[in-house]
Each structure stands twice: as C-alpha cells, then as structure tokens.
Amino acid sequence: MKRGIFLFLLLAGSSVAQNLVNVSSRSFPDAPSANFGEAPTSSFVEASSSTRERLPKRERFLNKGNLALLGAFTVLQGIDAYKTERAIDQGAVEQFPIARHFCQTRGSRIAYFGVNYAGTVGMTYWLHRKGHPQLARIFTVMSSVSAATALSYTLSHSR
C-alpha cells in the first residue's frame, strides 16, 4: 500500500509540472513599456482586487474533519511505529523494501516514521492551501489506510 502512495506522489509531481503556461501569450499590463516616461497602468491591480472579493472564503486547515482524519492517522502511525519497534527488537525483519534500509537502528526507525508522518501532514496541508481540500482529505484517508494495513501486517506477523 505504501508503494501505491509513493507512485501517487510521483505521478502527482509530474502532473503539477505539466500545468505550465506559455508566458509569451499573456499580456502583462504592469510591464515596462518602450516609453520610459509613461507610468505603468493599474488595471492589473484593480482586476486582482475585484477578483479577490468574488472568491469564496477559504476554510481553515485544522477544522473538525481534518482534525479527526489527522488524529486517526496519528494514532495508527504511532501504534504501527511502536509495534514495529517491538517486533524488530524481538528478532523480526522489516518486510517493506524501502523501509528496510532505514530501519536498521532505533534512531533510524524513529527518523523514518517521523519523516513519513511529516510528509503526509505536509502534503495534506499543501493540497489544502492550493485549493484542493477534498483531495487533501482523500490523501489523509489513503495514508490512514496504509498505516492501518501496515499495523495489521505487523500484528499478524509478530510473536
């Protein structure tokens, strides 16, 4: 499941890169003109301020729904980290090939789970700030399902 999230992030990054705009086709009213004595026009400023008034008010990131989803993800990720730590201390081997290289020592396991957690919360916040709150929630749910799957695997294979 974590491979699926990795592929999702990889594809999401490439799709963002494809949203480039041809700059030469746009006109910039505030750009310097050939006449250096002219002042730039202010139509761009007026248009952006009138557009800002029409935009819907952005909802807060830490609302009830996001707090519940992030809380569930935090609990699942924390229990998975704890159970993985105990299982490895009892002689188990990490089965996820990417995490296996980072889970050799206790400090590296803490760093791995911390970076994983911070990356998920950071991506959720970034998606929310870019105007995709539903996609941010879907991403958090997918991460929670991934953490729950990892936890169930750890619980079923631990002594």
DAURBEL-V138292 format. One record per residue. N is the residue number from 1. D_CENTER is the distance of its C-alpha to the mean C-alpha in Angstrom with 1 decimal. Layout:
n=N d_center=D_CENTER
n=N d_center=D_CENTER
This chain:
n=1 d_center=16.2
n=2 d_center=13.9
n=3 d_center=15.3
n=4 d_center=14.2
n=5 d_center=10.5
n=6 d_center=11.3
n=7 d_center=13.2
n=8 d_center=10.7
n=9 d_center=8.3
n=10 d_center=11.7
n=11 d_center=13.0
n=12 d_center=10.2
n=13 d_center=10.8
n=14 d_center=14.5
n=15 d_center=14.5
n=16 d_center=13.2
n=17 d_center=16.0
n=18 d_center=18.5
n=19 d_center=18.3
n=20 d_center=20.6
n=21 d_center=23.6
n=22 d_center=27.2
n=23 d_center=28.0
n=24 d_center=31.7
n=25 d_center=32.0
n=26 d_center=30.9
n=27 d_center=33.3
n=28 d_center=32.6
n=29 d_center=35.2
n=30 d_center=34.7
n=31 d_center=35.2
n=32 d_center=38.4
n=33 d_center=41.4
n=34 d_center=44.3
n=35 d_center=46.4
n=36 d_center=45.5
n=37 d_center=47.6
n=38 d_center=45.4
n=39 d_center=42.7
n=40 d_center=39.4
n=41 d_center=39.0
n=42 d_center=36.9
n=43 d_center=36.0
n=44 d_center=32.4
n=45 d_center=32.0
n=46 d_center=33.8
n=47 d_center=31.7
n=48 d_center=28.4
n=49 d_center=29.7
n=50 d_center=31.0
n=51 d_center=27.8
n=52 d_center=25.9
n=53 d_center=28.4
n=54 d_center=27.8
n=55 d_center=24.0
n=56 d_center=23.0
n=57 d_center=21.9
n=58 d_center=18.2
n=59 d_center=17.5
n=60 d_center=16.2
n=61 d_center=12.8
n=62 d_center=14.6
n=63 d_center=16.9
n=64 d_center=18.6
n=65 d_center=16.4
n=66 d_center=13.1
n=67 d_center=15.2
n=68 d_center=16.6
n=69 d_center=13.6
n=70 d_center=12.0
n=71 d_center=15.6
n=72 d_center=16.1
n=73 d_center=13.1
n=74 d_center=14.4
n=75 d_center=17.9
n=76 d_center=17.3
n=77 d_center=15.4
n=78 d_center=18.2
n=79 d_center=21.0
n=80 d_center=19.8
n=81 d_center=19.8
n=82 d_center=23.2
n=83 d_center=24.7
n=84 d_center=23.6
n=85 d_center=25.2
n=86 d_center=28.3
n=87 d_center=28.6
n=88 d_center=28.3
n=89 d_center=30.9
n=90 d_center=33.2
n=91 d_center=33.1
n=92 d_center=30.3
n=93 d_center=28.4
n=94 d_center=24.6
n=95 d_center=24.5
n=96 d_center=21.0
n=97 d_center=22.0
n=98 d_center=18.9
n=99 d_center=18.9
n=100 d_center=22.7
n=101 d_center=22.9
n=102 d_center=20.8
n=103 d_center=22.6
n=104 d_center=26.1
n=105 d_center=26.6
n=106 d_center=25.5
n=107 d_center=23.8
n=108 d_center=21.8
n=109 d_center=20.7
n=110 d_center=19.6
n=111 d_center=17.7
n=112 d_center=16.1
n=113 d_center=15.0
n=114 d_center=14.0
n=115 d_center=11.7
n=116 d_center=10.3
n=117 d_center=9.8
n=118 d_center=8.6
n=119 d_center=5.9
n=120 d_center=4.8
n=121 d_center=5.8
n=122 d_center=4.6
n=123 d_center=1.1
n=124 d_center=4.0
n=125 d_center=6.2
n=126 d_center=5.8
n=127 d_center=6.3
n=128 d_center=8.9
n=129 d_center=10.5
n=130 d_center=11.0
n=131 d_center=12.9
n=132 d_center=11.2
n=133 d_center=11.3
n=134 d_center=12.5
n=135 d_center=9.8
n=136 d_center=7.3
n=137 d_center=10.1
n=138 d_center=10.7
n=139 d_center=7.4
n=140 d_center=8.3
n=141 d_center=11.8
n=142 d_center=11.3
n=143 d_center=9.9
n=144 d_center=12.9
n=145 d_center=15.2
n=146 d_center=14.3
n=147 d_center=15.1
n=148 d_center=18.1
n=149 d_center=19.3
n=150 d_center=19.2
n=151 d_center=21.0
n=152 d_center=23.6
n=153 d_center=24.2
n=154 d_center=24.7
n=155 d_center=27.0
n=156 d_center=29.0
n=157 d_center=29.7
n=158 d_center=30.4
n=159 d_center=33.9
